[in-house]
Amino acid sequence: MTLNPFDNPPTTPKELRDRIHPPSVCKKQPCPFHNPSQHKMRDWPRHIRTDAFKWPLVERICKHGVGHPDPDSASWLTMTKGGDWYAHGCDGCCAKDNLIDLSAYALITATQND
């Protein structure tokens, strides 16, 4: 029986990271928990969206309290599940300084062939 990592909330950040998936799974690619890419939001607080999605999306919460899709999470979900995981109610924070790009997506694509 597989446990849902969200049934019992983790009590420490390490427990959360380990429940999402083992670090070895994302060793060669960007991951919002174990290996964040060099995007501007990497130090913003994380929020895992399990409410409206079949697959959990990691958001980064800006100083205004708005959730923006973590580029590493959105890229991975786009690659593996399809669809547009970048769509969100935006206040402009994630678009500043050309923040959202496809660098994480490109790195994931490149490492999948290794």
Secondary structure, 3 states (H helix, E strand, C coil): CCCCCCCCCCCCHHHHHHHHCCHHHHCCCCECCCECCCCHHHHCCEEEECCCCCCCEEEEECCCCCEEECHHHHHHHHHHHCCCCCCCCCCCHHHHHHCCCCHHHHHHHHHHCC
